[in-house]
Every structure is written in structure tokens, then in C-alpha cells.
Amino acid sequence: KAGEFCKAERIMQTLSAEDLLGPLNEFEAKHAPDALYVRGDKDILRHGARVSIVGSRKASQFGLARARKLAARLAERGIVVVSGLAEGIDTAAHTSTIEHGGRTVAVIGTPIDQAYPKQNRELQERIAREHLLVSQFAPGRPVQRKNFPMRNRTMALISDATVIIEASNTSGSLSQGWEALRLGRALFITKALTENKEISWTRDMLDHGAQVLSDETFQDFLDCLPERAEMELDVALPF
């Protein structure tokens, strides 16, 4: 039976990646965590397409607006929004999804009984209570810098597609982008990011199969998602 940890009437379950996600193929299993610690509604992962929205902690106002708008449009279409509960793009994605009645999954880089950043503790508790909170780090394990790119690779595994909204040349989101491509998942990069001449990594990812997300390609993005209902773009997105 899955291990259980009780704290203030919240239940933590310890599951394998296959317990949570179903059967994994060879490429998915290669870097999958041995255990995942979860709180919340696991059935969220059974409800159709899942899209990661990721990007910079120190995001611009334009990047935050893009994250919020994309999360809202996905939530309205019943698509689950996955992100990492960091400040910046992640927080914008989670909060916008909740505000628009959608479902969200937070994959965190700390043990499940810790919150980082601390100002997101209330949001983390709400996601654990009403949505789904996931960590690959056992309670009591020290938090290290390497946890966060590891977390991003797990997010790529959980998600059917990843969208990088805004990220520097050293962002942990790049770990997720490369892992998504390795797994054969769809990877999209916002048009504004590909046009930023200070960023050098976008061309490499585009050369390896990433696609540009813009108003014009948004329907193509929806079309790449599995088990989707008919979706049409009805509001212009500020990509």
C-alpha cells in the first residue's frame, strides 16, 4: 500500500511514477523519479491534456501577462495547467488557472512539507487541498539547488506539452525544454522569446523540434494535445 503521512488532516501519499501516471515507456522510465510524494486529487491527471507553463522567476510584466492569459485560455478549455510554484511565471500560471475555474498541478523542488518561496505557502496549501501537489523529494530531505532542474524534468514527464514563456540562458526551464524534446513531447516557445536577441538557446531548441507559439500558431498548439475537445481560439493572446 502507498505510504501515508498525515499533517493537519492533509494526507501525503507515496507513489511510483507509474502509479501516478500509468505505464511508462523506455524513454519515460529512464529518468523518472523512484517515488513521488503527492497531496490532493490524483484524478486530475486522468482528465485529459496537461500543459506545463514555465519560465523566469524574475519575469517581466509582459511575460507575466502572457502566462496569465495562456493559463486562462487553457483553463477555459478544460486543459490541466502544470507549473512549478516558483515566483514569477509559475505563480502567474497557477493563480490564473484557479481564478478561471481550471485545474492545476504544482510540481515543487522542495519536500512536500516545505514551501519555497515562503510567500507561496498559502497557494501551495490551496493547491494541495483543491488541486494536486507533487514532489519527488522525501520529507526531511535538504533543499539543494539541483532539486529545481530535477523538478523541471519531472514536470516534462507529467505534461503532454511544455510552453516556455520567458527564460534566460541559465534558466532551469531549459532543463524541462530539453527533457520534453527527449521524451517526444511537444515544446513551444513564445514568439516574443524567440525574437529576443539576448537569448541564445531558442535557436538550438527550434532546430531540435521546438515550435513557436503565437496568435497564429495557437490552434496548432491545441491540435497537438491528446484527447482534446474541439477548440477554437476566441481571444487574441499577447504572445
PEHUVEN-V608931 format. One record per residue. RES is the residue in one small letter. BURIAL is + if it has 9 or more other C-alpha atoms within 8 Angstrom, else -. D_LAST is the distance of its C-alpha to the last C-alpha in Angstrom with 1 decimal. Layout:
res:burial:d_last
RES:BURIAL:D_LAST
RES:BURIAL:D_LAST
//
This chain:
res:burial:d_last
k:-:45.7
a:-:42.4
g:-:43.1
e:-:42.5
f:-:42.1
c:-:42.7
k:-:41.6
a:-:41.7
e:-:41.8
r:-:38.6
i:+:39.1
m:+:37.7
q:+:38.2
t:+:38.4
l:+:37.2
s:+:36.7
a:+:33.4
e:+:35.1
d:-:36.3
l:+:32.8
l:+:30.9
g:-:33.7
p:-:35.1
l:+:33.3
n:-:33.7
e:-:35.0
f:+:31.6
e:+:30.4
a:-:33.7
k:-:34.0
h:-:32.0
a:+:31.9
p:+:33.4
d:-:37.0
a:+:36.4
l:+:33.7
y:+:34.5
v:+:32.9
r:+:33.2
g:+:32.1
d:+:31.5
k:+:31.5
d:-:31.2
i:+:27.5
l:+:27.1
r:-:29.1
h:-:26.9
g:+:24.6
a:+:21.3
r:+:20.0
v:+:16.6
s:+:16.2
i:+:13.4
v:+:14.4
g:+:13.9
s:+:15.7
r:+:18.4
k:-:18.0
a:+:14.4
s:-:13.1
q:-:12.5
f:-:8.9
g:+:8.8
l:+:11.0
a:+:9.2
r:+:6.3
a:+:9.4
r:+:11.4
k:+:9.3
l:+:9.1
a:+:12.7
a:+:13.8
r:-:12.8
l:+:14.5
a:+:17.4
e:+:18.0
r:-:18.5
g:+:20.9
i:+:18.9
v:+:20.1
v:+:17.7
v:+:19.1
s:+:18.6
g:+:21.1
l:+:21.9
a:+:21.4
e:+:20.4
g:+:16.8
i:+:14.0
d:+:16.8
t:+:18.3
a:+:15.3
a:+:14.7
h:+:18.4
t:+:19.1
s:+:16.4
t:+:17.7
i:+:21.2
e:-:20.6
h:+:19.4
g:-:22.4
g:+:21.0
r:+:22.5
t:+:21.6
v:+:23.2
a:+:23.5
v:+:24.8
i:+:26.3
g:+:27.8
t:+:31.0
p:+:33.8
i:+:33.2
d:-:35.6
q:-:33.8
a:+:30.6
y:+:28.3
p:-:27.2
k:-:30.0
q:-:28.1
n:+:26.3
r:+:29.7
e:-:29.6
l:-:26.3
q:+:27.7
e:-:30.8
r:+:29.0
i:+:27.0
a:+:30.4
r:+:32.0
e:-:29.6
h:+:27.3
l:+:27.8
l:+:28.3
v:+:28.9
s:+:30.4
q:+:32.2
f:+:34.3
a:+:37.6
p:-:38.7
g:-:40.4
r:-:38.7
p:-:37.8
v:-:34.1
q:-:33.3
r:-:30.4
k:-:30.4
n:+:29.8
f:+:26.1
p:+:25.2
m:+:27.7
r:+:25.9
n:+:22.6
r:+:24.6
t:+:25.9
m:+:22.5
a:+:21.7
l:+:25.1
i:-:24.5
s:+:21.1
d:+:20.6
a:+:17.1
t:+:15.2
v:+:11.5
i:+:11.4
i:+:8.8
e:+:10.7
a:+:14.3
s:-:17.1
n:-:19.7
t:-:21.9
s:+:19.7
g:+:21.2
s:+:18.0
l:+:19.1
s:+:22.2
q:+:20.3
g:+:18.3
w:+:21.6
e:+:23.4
a:+:21.0
l:+:21.7
r:-:25.4
l:+:25.6
g:-:24.0
r:+:21.1
a:+:17.7
l:+:15.3
f:+:11.6
i:+:9.7
t:+:6.0
k:+:6.0
a:-:6.1
l:+:8.8
t:+:10.6
e:-:11.0
n:-:12.6
k:-:16.2
e:-:17.6
i:+:16.5
s:-:18.9
w:-:18.4
t:+:15.3
r:-:17.6
d:-:20.2
m:+:18.2
l:+:16.8
d:-:20.5
h:-:21.5
g:-:19.4
a:+:15.9
q:+:13.2
v:+:9.8
l:+:7.1
s:+:5.2
d:+:6.5
e:-:9.6
t:+:10.2
f:+:9.6
q:+:13.3
d:-:14.4
f:+:13.0
l:+:15.1
d:-:17.9
c:-:18.3
l:+:19.1
p:-:22.9
e:-:24.9
r:+:22.2
a:-:23.2
e:-:22.0
m:-:18.4
e:-:16.7
l:-:13.3
d:-:14.6
v:-:11.9
a:-:8.8
l:+:5.7
p:-:3.8
f:+:0.0
//
